[in-house]
Amino acid sequence: MPPYDDLPPAPGRTNEITSPANPRVKWLTGLRRRQARDDEGVTVVDGYDEIRLALEAGVELRALYYSPSLVADRSRLGLVDALSARGVEVVRLGSSAFTRASYRESPDGWLAVVPNPARELSALALSERPLLLIAASIEKPGNLGAMLRTAEAAGLDAVIAAAAVTDWGNPNVIRASKGTVFAVPVAAATTHETIGWLRANGLTIVAASPEAATVVSDVDLTGGVAVVVGAEHEGLSSAWRVAADHAVKIPMVGRVNSLNVATSAAVVLYEAARQRALTGAGGRVTG
């Protein structure tokens, strides 16, 4: 829980936290550590657009932090009153204190503390013919974030981090995803747990690998499908290679024999979306 000393007064007062050494600011910076996020069950959303997307996805903010001196669009300050009226704790920070708490090099004056977005596998709701992405042992937050943006755009049912190296609450994942981590259901589990859950739900496992013999467009992706992409340097583990119902590759005519993992995931997922559009098969319904 955050420290409650040195808090600003009630909403409507002009006092603010100005010191970067304030206990609340130190608590916020501590959430950069995964252990702290796991212990508290929360994470940080840095940026107005990302916070708005989280709110639109139904996320209940634990607290909002803002710095008026850093807010370029003054019309956005209406969010302060709107959230205060809903009972959300709102804390005003001076520019130095906010810059210390923020994860961005050029913060926009908005930061929120929210519950960790990850769910249990059992909490994922699947459509009639679901389409999922399994990110197996992905290391870089930027890649996970890029995959989430693709997943949201393509209407996936969920994204599962198997044997996760980076947690879904990593602020860099949230930033790279542009907040879509709150719009797409996400979960984390071990490789064994994930494979067992996919089998129990009757999903076809399609492993993307540059060594595969079959081109992705030659495989039927219109049923319940889980597309699996592997770690940036090591690729897919032997467990996923054995579990896969199909191994597919992306056709390439250049000298490079593989793409960035997030790019590969996008190509395979949009091939699935293309096939589904032709057959009327759909995944998650988006607004």
N, C-alpha and C positions, 0 to 999 in steps of 0.2 A: 504494500500500500504506500501511496505517496506520503511524505512528511506533511504535517498540518501546521507547523510553525511558520511564521513569516508569510502567511497567506494574505492576499489583498482583501480589502473589506468587501462588503456586500455589493451586488451589482448596482450600478448607478453612481458609485463613488469613483473618483478620478485617480486614487492612489494606484500604484503599480509596483510590481517586483522589478527592481532595476539592477540588482547585483547578480553577476554570473555565478557568484559563490553561494547564492541562496539555496537552501536545502531542496526546495521544489525543483529548481533548475538542475541541481546535481542528480536528483532522482530521474528526471527526464533523460539526462545524458547517460545514466546507468542502463537505460533500456536499450542502449546500443548492443549490450551483451545478450546473447541468446539465453544464457542461464537466468538472467534477470527477467527476461520476457516470459520464459517458461514458468518461473516461480510465481510471477504475478498474474499470468494468464492474459496479458495485455500486450499491445504494441503501439507504435506511434505512426500516425499518418501526417505527412509533412506536405502542405500545399492546399490551397483553396479548392482547386478542381477535384483533387483526390478526396477531400473531405466531403464535397457535395455528392460525389458518386457513391461514397460509403453511406451517406444519409439516404440517398435515393434507393439504395439496396436494402434499406431497413436496419442498418447498423445503429445500435444505441451507443452514442458517444459517452465515455466515462467523464471526459473533461475536454474543454476547448481552451486553447491558449492562443492569444493574438497580440500583435504589436502594432498599434495604429500607425506609428511612424514608418512602418515598412509596407503598409497596405497602399498600393498604388491606386486601386479602384475603390473609391470611398463608398460607392453604393453597396459594396460587399459587406460593409460594417453592419448592415441590417441582420446578418447572420447572428451577431452577438445577442441582440435583443430576442430574436426568434428562439434561440437555444436556451437562453436564460428563462424565457417564459415556459419552456418545457421542463424546467428543473435541472438542466445540465449545468454542471459547475463550469463557470467561465472565469479564466484567470488572465489578467492583463499583464504583459511583460514589456519592459523597456527594450530598446533595440539591441543593446549589448547582451542582456539576459536571453533574449529570444535567439539571437545569432548563436549563442553558446548552446542552446538546447536544440536548435535545428540541425538537420542532417544535410541541408543543402548549402552549396557555396554561396548562392544568392537567394536567401529565403524571401518568401512573399508575405510573411507576417502571419501565417496561419498554421497551426499544428493541433492535432487532436490525439487523445489517448482512447483506444478502442479495444474491445475484446479480440483475442487472437482469432483470426479468421478460419483456422483449420478445424475440420470436423472429424468425427470418427467415421470409418467406412460404413458402419451400420446406419449412420445418419444421412447418407447420400440417397436422394430420391432419383430414380431412373425413369426415363420415358419408355414408351413401348419398344422402340428400337434405338437404344441409346448409343451415343458416340462419346467416348472418353479418351483422354490423353494420359498416359502413364509416363511421368518424368523419372527415369530410373537413375538414381545417384548423381543427379545434376549438381554441379558445384557452384556455378556462377549465378548470383542473384539476377543479373541482367538477362540471362537466358531464360530463367523461370518467369521473369516479368514479361518478356517478349512472348513467351508461349501463352501466358494468360491473356494477353491482348488478342492473339489469334483465336484462342478458345472462346473468348467472349464474342468476337466477330463472327465466328463460324457456328455459334449456337451449341457448343458442347454441353453435355450433361454435367461433367465434372472433370477436374484435373487431380490426379493423385501423385504425390511425391513418394516414390518407393525407395526405401533405404536412403532417406533424405540426408543430404549433406548440408543444405541450406534450408532453414525453416520458413514457413509461409509468413510468419510475422516479421521477418527481416525487413527493416525499413527500406532497404535498397530494392527488395523484391516489390514492395508496395509502390515505390516510386517508379521503377521500370515498368510496372504493369499499368501505370496511369490510373491506379485505383481499381482496376478490373478484378483484383483479387477478392473484392467484396461483391462483385457481380456474378462470378462463376463459383459454384461450390468447389471447395478444395479440401483435400484430406491428405494425411500422411500415415504411412504404415511400413512395416518391413516388407521385403520382397516376398517372403513366404506368405505373409498375411494377405498381401495384395493379390498374388496369384490365386490363392484359395478363394478369396472373395469374388474375383472375376469368374472363376469356374462355377461357384455356387450361383451366380447370377446369369449363367449361360452365355457369357460374352466371348466372342472370338478374339483371340489375341493376335495382333498383327505387329510384328517386330520390324522396325525400319533399320536396315543395315546396308552399307555400300557393298558388302560381300554377297548379298542375296542374288539368286539367279533370276527371280521373278520381278518384273517391272510392276510398280504399284498399281498402274491402271488396269492390269490384267487380273486383279483380285477383286472379288465382290465385297464392297464395303458398305452395303446398304442395310445389313442386319445389325444386331447388337455387336458393336466393335470397340475394342480397346487398342488404340495405337500406342506402341511403346517405343520411346527413344532413349538412348543410353548416354552415359557420361561423356563429357567433352573429349577426353583423351583416351579412355579405355573402351568406350562403346558399351555394348550390351554385355551383361554378365552371362556366364554359362547357364545359370538358372532361367533367365529369360529366353535364351536361345532354345533350350529344351522345351520350355512351356509354350512357345509360340506355335500357333496353328498355321501361320503363314509368315515367311520372311520376305520382305519386299525392298526394292531399291528404287531410287529416283534415277531416271535415265539422264546421263551426263555425257556430253560430247567434247568437253574441254580436257585439259591436262590434269586439273584437280579432280580427285576421285571422291571427294566428300564435301558437304556443305556444313556451315555452322548448324549446331543441333537445333536451335530455335527455328532456323530457316527450313531445315529438313522437316521438322514437325509441321510447319505451316503448309509446305507443299503436300504432304501426305493427307493432312486434315482437309485441305481444300479439294483434294481429289475425292475424298469421301463425301464432302459436301456437294460436289458436282454430281456424283453418282446418285446421291439421295434426292437432289433436286429433279433429276430425270425420272426417278421412280416414285417420287412422292413420299419417300421415307424421310422422317425428320427426327431431330434430336430435341434438345431443350427449347421450349418456346420462349422467345425473347420479346420484350415490349417494344 
